[in-house]
């Protein structure tokens, strides 16, 4: 039963909220209609009192006083009375006492059926026009305000559940990454031991140095995964040296048809986590190689301006449409037949969340290539 409630709690909550809103709007509309009818009834009494006031002679002071009292008690409903020629002879409860304003309100009142004809005798008459009271006007906007409050509430609820879901997914992936690092660590320790034994054998037929490089590489990957989900430690690092070291590793494992060049100063200190930054460079270069389909030029230029350091990674690949500049960083987005589409998304997270920097598409031309820019802060 608990699992069933947990499964359907969101639809039930949303349904109950919509039902409550519908009932509230219906009741509010019913109240407004009743309020309008009540104002209509009041105006009928007022018109009747005014008619009596017109008919009453001086020999009936009681009726005259009663009619005057009824007219004086109206403090909310705007009233305009015109004669047979359409000229204003009386007005009350209007916001302004200016002739132009009174005429404008009169034209508004004439567009409705809110009026009474007052007979003066001898084929003479007056017409009493009235509008909605200030209270009724305020209440008219109440349903709109109510819907706006509901929409705001619904938006807050949606953002809460969406954020909660993203947070749960982040914890899941972080836990999975840490568990992967832990699982790799056990056989990795054994491999390190075996490499040391192979060194003692000193057998020229076994490429111990290459095996050791790959073991070290596994160790780096394990450490990278172990840092997912936790705040990495940033230290002053030479971004030029870290970049060159990463590119040197990539070159030995990339097609000879791909030419990678680096243009940079000799040294440039930035606040880095070297392992995670190296991971970003690998992802960016591999992404460029895929965009060029394994053949072309990749250039990396490192410059600085004030407190910022810029790393521009350009390729001669197929380019990215301007409409996809933001989408390429979304998790799961990929143009390849195989792959998870996580490289650029992971790079964005490492640079922007962990290093407090920026990463974006600097420019791209279809059929000619793309340039990404990474922005970091100096040490």
C-alpha positions in Angstrom: 0.0 0.0 0.0 2.8 2.4 0.9 4.5 1.7 -2.5 1.3 2.4 -4.3 0.9 5.7 -2.5 4.5 6.6 -3.2 4.0 5.8 -6.9 0.9 7.9 -7.3 1.5 10.7 -4.7 2.4 13.2 -7.4 -0.6 12.7 -9.7 -2.9 12.6 -6.6 -1.4 15.8 -5.3 -1.7 17.6 -8.6 -5.2 16.3 -9.1 -6.3 17.5 -5.6 -4.7 20.9 -6.2 -6.5 21.3 -9.5 -9.8 20.2 -8.0 -9.3 22.7 -5.1 -8.6 25.5 -7.6 -11.6 24.6 -9.8 -14.0 24.6 -6.7 -12.5 27.9 -5.5 -12.9 29.5 -8.9 -16.5 28.2 -9.2 -17.4 29.5 -5.8 -15.8 32.8 -6.5 -17.7 33.2 -9.7 -20.9 32.3 -8.0 -20.2 34.9 -5.3 -19.5 37.6 -7.9 -22.7 36.9 -9.7 -24.7 37.1 -6.4 -22.8 40.3 -5.5 -23.8 41.8 -8.9 -27.4 40.8 -8.4 -27.3 42.5 -5.0 -25.9 45.7 -6.4 -28.7 45.6 -9.1 -31.3 45.3 -6.4 -29.8 48.2 -4.5 -29.9 50.3 -7.6 -33.5 49.4 -8.2 -34.3 50.6 -4.7 -32.2 53.7 -5.3 -33.9 54.4 -8.6 -37.3 53.9 -6.9 -36.3 56.3 -4.2 -35.1 58.9 -6.7 -38.4 58.5 -8.6 -40.3 59.1 -5.4 -38.2 62.1 -4.7 -39.1 63.5 -8.0 -42.8 62.8 -7.5 -43.0 63.9 -3.8 -44.3 67.4 -3.0 -43.6 69.5 -0.1 -46.7 68.3 1.8 -45.1 64.9 2.3 -41.8 65.5 4.2 -41.5 62.0 5.6 -41.4 60.4 2.2 -39.0 63.1 1.0 -36.7 62.5 3.9 -36.7 58.7 3.3 -35.9 59.1 -0.3 -33.1 61.5 0.4 -31.7 59.2 3.0 -31.6 56.3 0.6 -29.8 58.4 -2.0 -27.3 59.6 0.6 -26.5 56.1 1.8 -25.0 55.1 -1.5 -21.3 55.6 -1.0 -19.9 52.9 -3.3 -21.9 52.6 -6.6 -21.1 55.2 -9.2 -24.2 56.9 -10.5 -24.9 59.4 -13.4 -28.3 60.8 -14.1 -29.0 62.5 -17.4 -32.1 64.4 -18.7 -34.1 63.9 -21.8 -31.4 65.8 -23.8 -28.6 63.6 -22.5 -27.2 66.3 -20.3 -25.8 65.3 -16.9 -28.0 66.6 -14.0 -26.6 64.5 -11.2 -23.6 62.3 -10.4 -22.2 60.5 -7.4 -19.2 58.3 -6.3 -17.1 59.1 -9.4 -13.3 59.2 -9.0 -13.1 62.6 -10.6 -15.4 65.6 -10.8 -14.1 66.8 -14.2 -16.7 67.1 -17.1 -14.5 65.2 -19.5 -14.1 62.3 -17.1 -17.9 62.3 -16.3 -18.7 62.1 -20.0 -16.2 59.3 -20.6 -17.7 57.3 -17.7 -21.2 58.0 -19.0 -20.3 56.5 -22.4 -18.9 53.4 -20.6 -22.2 53.0 -18.6 -24.3 53.3 -21.8 -22.5 50.3 -23.2 -24.2 48.1 -20.5 -27.8 47.4 -19.5 -27.3 49.1 -16.1 -29.8 51.9 -16.3 -33.3 52.9 -15.2 -35.8 55.3 -16.8 -37.3 57.9 -14.4 -40.6 59.3 -15.4 -41.1 63.1 -14.8 -44.5 63.4 -16.4 -45.6 65.5 -19.3 -43.5 63.3 -21.7 -40.4 64.2 -19.8 -37.9 61.8 -18.2 -34.5 61.2 -16.9 -32.2 58.1 -17.2 -30.1 56.8 -14.2 -26.9 55.0 -15.3 -24.7 53.2 -12.8 -21.6 51.1 -12.9 -19.9 48.5 -10.7 -18.7 49.5 -7.3 -15.0 49.8 -6.4 -15.3 46.6 -4.3 -16.9 44.6 -7.1 -14.2 45.8 -9.5 -11.5 44.6 -7.1 -13.3 41.2 -6.7 -13.5 40.8 -10.5 -9.7 40.5 -10.6 -9.7 38.0 -7.7 -9.9 34.9 -9.9 -7.0 36.1 -12.0 -4.9 36.7 -8.9 -6.0 33.3 -7.6 -4.9 31.6 -10.9 -1.6 33.5 -10.8 -1.0 32.3 -7.2 -1.8 28.8 -8.3 0.6 28.9 -11.2 3.3 30.3 -9.0 2.7 27.5 -6.5 2.7 24.9 -9.2 6.0 26.2 -10.6 7.5 26.1 -7.2 6.3 22.5 -6.7 7.6 21.5 -10.1 11.0 23.1 -9.5 11.2 21.3 -6.1 10.4 17.9 -7.6 12.7 18.5 -10.6 15.5 19.7 -8.4 15.0 16.7 -6.1 15.0 14.3 -9.1 18.2 15.8 -10.5 19.8 15.7 -7.0 18.9 12.0 -6.7 20.3 11.3 -10.1 23.5 13.1 -9.3 23.9 11.1 -6.1 23.3 7.9 -8.0 25.9 8.7 -10.6 28.4 9.9 -8.0 27.9 6.7 -6.0 28.3 4.7 -9.2 31.5 6.5 -10.1 32.9 6.0 -6.6 32.0 2.3 -6.6 33.6 1.9 -10.0 36.8 3.5 -8.7 36.7 1.2 -5.7 36.2 -1.9 -7.9 39.1 -0.9 -10.2 41.4 -0.3 -7.2 41.6 -3.9 -6.1 42.9 -5.5 -9.4 44.9 -2.4 -10.0 46.9 -2.9 -6.8 47.7 -6.5 -8.0 48.8 -5.2 -11.4 51.2 -2.8 -9.8 52.7 -5.6 -7.9 53.0 -7.8 -11.0 54.7 -5.0 -12.8 57.3 -4.7 -10.1 58.0 -8.4 -10.3 58.4 -8.2 -14.1 60.9 -5.4 -13.6 63.0 -7.8 -11.4 62.9 -10.4 -14.2 64.5 -7.9 -16.6 63.2 -9.8 -19.6 63.7 -7.8 -22.8 60.9 -9.6 -24.5 58.3 -8.1 -22.2 57.4 -4.4 -22.7 57.4 -3.6 -19.0 57.6 0.1 -19.5 54.5 0.2 -21.7 52.6 -2.1 -19.2 53.6 0.3 -16.4 52.3 3.3 -18.4 48.9 1.6 -18.8 48.8 0.6 -15.2 49.5 4.2 -14.2 46.8 5.3 -16.6 44.3 3.0 -14.9 45.4 4.5 -11.6 44.7 8.0 -12.9 41.2 6.9 -14.2 40.4 5.4 -10.9 41.4 8.6 -9.0 39.3 10.6 -11.5 36.2 8.6 -10.8 36.8 8.7 -7.1 36.6 12.5 -7.2 33.1 12.6 -8.9 30.5 14.0 -6.5 33.0 15.5 -4.1 34.7 18.9 -4.0 38.2 18.5 -5.5 41.2 20.3 -4.1 42.5 23.1 -6.4 46.2 23.9 -6.2 48.5 26.3 -8.1 49.5 24.4 -11.2 51.3 25.1 -14.5 48.4 24.7 -16.9 50.9 24.7 -19.8 52.8 21.7 -18.4 49.7 19.8 -17.5 48.2 20.4 -21.0 51.4 19.3 -22.8 51.7 16.2 -20.6 48.1 15.2 -21.4 48.5 15.9 -25.2 51.7 13.8 -25.2 49.8 10.9 -23.8 46.9 11.4 -26.3 49.3 11.6 -29.3 50.7 8.2 -28.7 47.2 6.7 -28.9 45.8 8.8 -31.7 45.9 8.2 -35.5 49.0 9.6 -37.2 46.6 11.4 -39.6 45.7 13.7 -36.7 48.1 16.6 -36.2 48.0 18.2 -32.7 49.9 21.4 -32.1 50.2 23.6 -29.0 50.9 27.3 -28.9 51.5 28.7 -25.4 53.9 30.6 -23.1 56.5 28.7 -21.2 54.6 28.7 -18.0 51.2 29.9 -16.7 50.0 29.3 -13.2 46.3 28.6 -12.6 44.3 27.1 -9.8 43.8 23.5 -11.0 43.0 20.0 -10.1 45.4 18.5 -12.5 43.7 15.1 -12.9 40.3 16.5 -13.6 41.6 19.2 -15.9 43.6 16.6 -17.8 40.3 14.6 -18.2 38.7 17.7 -19.7 41.5 18.1 -22.3 41.3 14.4 -23.2 37.5 14.7 -23.7 37.8 17.8 -25.8 40.6 16.4 -28.0 38.8 13.0 -28.5 35.6 14.9 -29.4 37.6 16.9 -32.0 39.1 13.7 -33.4 35.6 12.2 -33.8 34.4 15.4 -35.4 37.2 15.2 -38.0 36.5 11.4 -38.4 40.1 10.6 -37.5 41.8 13.0 -39.9 42.7 16.7 -39.6 44.4 19.3 -37.5 43.8 20.2 -33.8 45.4 23.3 -32.4 45.5 24.3 -28.7 46.3 27.9 -27.8 46.9 29.0 -24.2 46.8 32.7 -23.5 46.1 35.0 -20.6 44.4 38.4 -20.1 44.4 40.0 -16.6 43.2 37.4 -14.0 42.0 35.0 -16.7 43.6 32.2 -18.6 42.1 31.0 -21.9 42.6 27.6 -23.5 41.3 27.5 -27.1 40.9 24.1 -28.6 40.2 24.2 -32.4 39.7 21.5 -35.0 39.0 21.2 -38.7 36.0 19.0 -38.3 32.4 19.2 -39.6 31.4 22.1 -37.4 28.4 22.7 -35.1 25.2 24.7 -36.1 24.8 27.8 -34.0 21.5 26.5 -32.7 23.4 23.6 -31.0 26.1 25.6 -29.3 24.3 25.1 -25.9 22.8 21.7 -26.6 26.2 20.0 -27.2 26.9 20.3 -23.5 23.6 18.5 -22.5 24.1 15.0 -21.1 23.3 12.4 -23.7 23.6 14.6 -26.7 25.8 13.0 -29.4 26.0 12.8 -33.2 27.9 9.5 -33.1 26.3 6.2 -33.6 28.0 4.9 -30.5 28.7 6.7 -27.3 27.0 8.0 -24.2 27.3 11.7 -25.1 28.8 12.6 -21.7 32.2 13.9 -22.6 31.3 17.6 -23.1 28.7 17.5 -20.3 31.3 16.1 -17.9 33.9 18.7 -19.1 31.4 21.5 -18.4 30.7 20.2 -14.9 34.4 19.9 -14.1 35.3 23.4 -15.4 32.2 25.4 -14.2 31.3 23.6 -11.0 34.7 22.5 -9.7 37.0 25.1 -11.1 34.5 28.0 -11.2 35.5 28.7 -14.8 33.7 28.7 -18.1 33.6 26.5 -21.2 31.7 27.3 -24.4 31.7 27.2 -28.2 33.9 30.2 -29.2 32.9 29.9 -32.9 32.1 27.2 -35.4 31.7 27.0 -39.2 29.9 24.1 -40.8 32.3 22.1 -42.9 35.4 24.0 -41.6 35.7 23.3 -37.9 34.9 24.4 -34.3 36.8 26.2 -31.6 36.0 25.7 -27.9 37.2 28.0 -25.2 38.0 27.2 -21.6 38.3 30.1 -19.1 40.2 29.6 -15.8 41.5 32.0 -13.2 45.2 32.6 -12.5 46.8 31.3 -9.4 
